Amino acid sequence: MATRYWIVSLPVQTPGATATSLWSSLQDGISRHSFDTPLYRFNVPDLRVGTLDSLLALSDDLVKSNVFVEGVSHKIRRQIEDLERAGGVDSGALTVDGVPVDTYLTRFVWDEGKYPTMSPLKEIVGSIQSQVAKIEDDMKVRAAEYNNVRSQLSAINRKQSGSLAVRDLSNLVKPEDMISSEHLVTLLAVVPKYSQKDWLSSYESLDTFVVPRSSKQLYEDNEYALYTVTLFAKVIDNFKVRAREKGFQIRDFEYSPEAQESRKQEMEKLLQDQEAMRTSLLQWCYASYSEVFSSWMHFCAVRIFVESILRYGLPPSFLSAVLAPSTKGEKKVRNILEELCGNAHSIYWKVEDDVAVAGLGAESEVHPYVSFTVNFA
């Protein structure tokens, strides 16, 4: 599937010519000189023209508005890709109104029920803008709620998998590792990996009330090792000071099965919430992408209509089409399109520099026909 398309319009200017005859000429030119270029008719309805001043005013806003609508479409697509990746799901083909996105463009049909063709163009454009803006705002809220849960889980994971100097120790310590009585207490010491021999040879001498041979290693990471040490409760503060002086950190820790179970339940609930929100957000994104893409294509139809009238004049008489040329074939296709505009018309519009035509909503390149690019990805 191509992800980059041109939407173009050609003037029906030869005496006796019609959009149908021009379409046949375009098909013939593409088949003879660029046969591998997909070509489709882009069906633009007879929209309400209004005044020239209203078209000029609207054209100034069309390019900027197109950037906005296209941008929201891409944001939702990226959100879908992130959510599918987070769920370990292979990315599927996105659809619009039940058909693939490229099919929706190449077989575009104006939705008269949603956008009546007799409505003023400014009203149609405003409706599309407000609808897409509402979807974007809604996505920000939904994505923020989902990301908040992800952040909470990430914080918990960091506590459980970070350095021994800062991480949660509850899942490393068993009940039998700890002694807590009226007189005796077990402390947890975080010892730099390179200082373990020093710890084992000196911890008993840090205070006279340390239980001999009471230290054992519970865990080791890339930087530190976690040791227990048992001593009399009355010398805890003095032991902490002496240990700190030698570069050993005594972690504050109280073994609590209830607290550990509570943390486990909190983690499970957050995981369930995250998956439920991911699934819900993903389904919403699928539906919203369809809505925004459909709105975008209607916007493109308005744009091609307005720019064609400003370029070719009244009454509206032009052929609009969709093409997907390869990078290598772009120059050939441009030449075919220019020839169908008439030589005199083509020479008039050819310029050496890439200059945008003011008031016509043109892109960086100037052509004797209306042309703009649609990127899906």
Protein Blocks (a to p, Z undefined) as FASTA:
>chain_A
ZZbdcddddddfbghiafklmmmmmmmmmmmmmmmlccdddddddddfbjmklmmmmmmm
mmmmmmmmmmmmmmmmmmmmmmmmmnopacddddeehiafklmmmmgccdfklmcfkbcf
klmmmmmmmmmmmmmmmmmmmmmmmmmmmmmmmmmmmmmmmcfklmcfklmpcfklpccd
fkbccddddddfklmmmmmmmmmmmpfkbcehkaccfbdcfkbccddddddfklmmmmmm
mmmmnopacddddddfklmmmmmmmmmmmmmmmmmmmmmmmmmmmmmmmmmmmmmmmmmm
mmmmmmmmmmnopadddddddddddfklmmmmmmmmmmmnojklmmmmpcfbdcddehkl
pafbdcfbdcddddfZZ
